[in-house]
């Protein structure tokens, strides 16, 4: 323990703590910009400077460790002046377009400007001028709004280990960009959107589909159907000041109906369907000697990563489409036929916590007769904006239920939104399929939580099934090496590109605190616990779907509609 | 052509990045994109970071040099003697900005901080020739001289 004084308060801090952390532990807040929790400090922005007795200059508190007897002042005229100057200089080299900015009222630069009372332009000079990169289907990059804090760079390199963007050039011309300043669409980017979540301004943002969805909703010929991903219901409430981890399913359904969607279905239905297909595929591979281990295919970011970097393992990936694509495909085949609607008139909109899903919905192979399975994808953040535009007061909405038959789901589907969830859901069904008896204890605690790689062995009948869950694409490297060397002992591996799973996806409400993610996860596990049925094979609508349409899991028809293929894209991206 | 340079380095060693970049530049006179990709694979550093390092340091260039290199001194003495105008005139005359190469690959225009010839300010250096106390009017004449001149040594290295 180290004892120090901060603003006259005696603080007992652990050795190795930074001044910033010590101050926070006693309720003293110091502003930060470049700081990211759990990553090494860079001390780049200097907004966190404090005065330390005996030091000549100001010290960045995010990078300076506490020492015995240290006397720190976090708020003095000198500190305030320094911070204000930093904010003023940043603002002067930033577009003055807050009124029409997508991050208006949700911008850290704006907050700091308010906090330090910036009321005039004191430094007028040359401002940087960069083109917006709209090349990718999921994201936009607006370097003119970048304040060079480097958080996106560190998330991309250190957390996700992709390294698609970095600082280039120097001084006034310095810019965070891709190699050769090319479009994100031809870079190493997997479009996971983790950089959007940490961006303090609007330099990184999703590509909005609100306009095209609104146009479809006003088009009388179109039969608009919405579907909602599991992770959205656990996070949307945050944007309406509800407590963290509030389940807003009922409100969400009403809200979407009021936007004009004819039907509101649940992606969880398709999650159950995915489990039926994926568990059957896994059992087939184990019993008939297919490529093992098998990887999950729910995460399009993960798929994009493999196609660009490790095409050698493509045959290890389950051929199942991701749940929302399955839902779309079923809507435009089974449901259209059943209801007598022309599939060409159906417009499927997915509400997703994910930016990559936008790219995924554009993939040519995820379509039938030149009609995409899913027509548009809205992220959680876009939906909030759409509600605002449509004058829907979310907090005061009555609750309502999903439409049927594609709205019914089990608890197993709800946990798809969190890391380890797909695995858990698949095991529940695989157990039944192999042994013919139901699993008694449904919770697999070993594969829950935020660890990077979670491994376990599950005894199913006579078979010891070895499983692994990769939480965040940054942790997938060693697992992939094992698979390529043929030394992998696993049978089934789940990979989610975002740390924590979809619940922390790139389309979720902007946040900076990891504890928020944990609360969202709890909401999903609670939905599972309280669900009437908790195993995908018990979903009555799914059973009916198989009886009326597909026959059985992995049937020829199911393969045609619910499965897809992957391509070696290394040549496109690495040359 | 540059595959030999990797022989003297350990793979996956990040600290070899800058020496490797220097070696590649010694071969080609600049850093071609495919060489950066090979270096990125060799040292296991993302291409974005390799590119970041290559654009950070002034010693590295990403485009081939022209036959003649014009270095405009923008040091203090030359600045006082209106070297900003000289630079502007050169840019206008060549139709490029500092750091670029003309389309016919004849001239590369660069800015340097001081070439240590303050007594003859404002000064420009074309290849190895100093042109001191010049005015804007002298520029077309100087350029014309090098339009027809044979390839210089610097250009020879590149071949």
Interface residues (C-beta under 8 A of the other chain):
Chain A: X157 X162 X163 X164 X165 X166 X167 X168 X169 X170 X178 X179 X180 X187 X188 X574
Chain B: X33 X36 X37 X45 X46 X47 X48 X49 X50 X51 X52 X55 X56
